[in-house]
Amino acid sequence: MTRLVGVDVGGTKVVVAALEDGKLGEPRLRPTELESSDALVDQLEEAIREVLPADAIGIGIPSVVDFATGTARSSVNIPLENVPLRKILRKRMGIPVYVDNDATVAAVAEAHGPDAKVDVRHLVMLTVGTGVGGGIVIDGHIHRGATGAAAELGHMLIGADLEDGAPEPHGIPRPGSLEWLASGRALDRLAAERGLKDGRGAVDAAQRGDAAGLECLRILGERLGIGIANLVLALEPDVVAIGGGVSSAGELLLHPARETAERFYLRGVGTKTEIRIARYGPEAGVLGAALMAGQEMLLERDAIE
């Protein structure tokens, strides 16, 4: 019997839950401690101790992660940049700890059942919230790239003006990137331009059949579809799963995204790719973090043996 703890760290909340025998316990939520890195690490330790014992701990953070050391190379919304989180918590807790990008661990959840068996061999995850995160699973395994920093899919350029060559790479997110054009913040801008309060107001209006709300989601969906087309042309996964807060719009977002992506495929590519809303919703991060910990713990044991 294996008991794993998953931790999903966001800019507004920390979610912790235990996974045992394929069943995820009740997630425990608390506001994220943003005052300092020390305060946040202390909070994570306290939150994890509440659901111990465990065989291993998995943590998903919204950062570019050096997976080998469990250190955030860059971190915008939480104070963890250059903090060796894996080493610190491993020493404090006395059990294996693994740290990865939050969208990557969400992809693990979408590719597996809670029993850790692979449901989808090749999957791309896009989390469309305040920003756009990404995760890739190939042959049932996380694709982390050469250093563990893959897959920052939200920062790929889908709409840059290249008429006179490359633009200056100003700011994050960069103009023309998927995150700039198809995130929750982008939906806020589209909504404001049409007299709607914000992105949530645009979704509510669209669900009532309001023309302005529907137009906002059509535009956002079509932009997202261009990004999906690029990913399918490069990877041709079995599934492209769309999660994050904006995915609550469902088919109002997904229909224009799917229709646009399919128009931009090369003939014969993506014929078996399913574009769908993520299955696990807000639990994907904490479930995926726990599953990731279980996978990595077994890999380490096999390497030792």
Secondary structure, DSSP 4 states (H G I P E B T S, - for coil): --EEEEEEE-SSEEEEEEEETTEE---EEEE---S-HHHHHHHHHHHHHTT---SEEEEEESEEEETTTTEEEEESSSS-BT-BHHHHHHHHHSS-EEEEEHHHHHHHHHHB-TTS-BS-SSEEEEEESSSEEEEEEETTEE--TTTS----GGGSBSS---TTSPPP--SSSPTTBHHHHHSHHHHHHHHHHTT-SSHHHHHHHHHTT-HHHHHHHHHHHHHHHHHHHHHHHHH--SEEEEESGGGGGTHHHHHHHHHHHHHHSPTTSSTT-EEEE-SSGGGHHHHHHHHHHHHHHHHHHHHH-
